[in-house]
Amino acid sequence: MAKKILLNNDASVPVIGLGTYKIGITDTDTYRAVRSALDVGYRHIDTATLYENEVPVGKAIRESGIPREEIFVTTKLWGTDILKDRIKEAFEGSLKNLGLDYLDLYLVHWPVKGKISSTWKAMEDIYIDGKVRTIGLSNHLIHHVEEVLKDATVTPAVNQMELHPYLVQQGVVDFCKDKGIVPEAWSPLGSSKIPLLQDKVLTRIADKYHKSSAQVVLRWNIQKGVVAIPKSSSKERQAENFNIFDFELSDEEIRQIDSLDRGHRTGVHPDYIEF
């Protein structure tokens, strides 16, 4: 089983999870990918309203035979629901789609300009209602998090962001940790848009430990206190990504990987997201 990080409300999250964005063309593909990940040992599944796959994700979780309390389930609030002032309805819709009685983590998917503080107040109300164990943010930069914290009565547990060796986001990571917010990495292995896993620094370190570049990157994440959420529909690749607990990078290797930072985003900049 994956190790866990304690969150600021005493819940804990597995340090590696399965991302499900575009994980399959059909609901059947998604269902099979989630079931295979759970079979491998994953106990942290991440989805979102935007992904339009909450139904098969929930079905896979419910039919896995694994006790519900052993699986950490995350989904996210989309911006159009914020703009339409239907935050609570969106949350209830996600619960219904997933077929679950509660969520482990509900995230504000992206910051909506002019709505950041009011959105967080609505998230706090959902948290108080008791159908979600933790609430948090996604794709929020330092100034977005500061706006949340200004009037918050519940500190976000998590801030999920694009994070990989070509986009280290150390400033955001350090700021979040200082505030008791756990950073999470989506797209931790980069994407087809960037040849991250062929980087010579990563392949050299991987050869030393008889691991893949992907395993080195995921290990780098968790040693830095960052939860990693790689995406794969292949059971073999899922197993490879999960097999990162039998080696440890040196401080110098962590620094070498940090130095690869190029500020290279594969997704949209959070200040320019549109809904």
Secondary structure by P-SEA (a helix, b strand, c coil): cbbbbbcccccccccbbbbcccccccaaaaaaaaaaaaaacccbbbbccccccaaaaaaaaaacccccccbbbbbbbcaaaaaacaaaaaaaaaaaaacccccccccccccccccaaaaaaaaaaaaaaccccccccccccaaaaaaaaccccccccbbbccccccccaaaaaaaaaaacbbbbbccccccccccccccaaaaaaaaaacccaaaaaaaaaaaacbbbbbbbccaaaaaaaaccccccccaaaaaaaaacccccccccccccccc
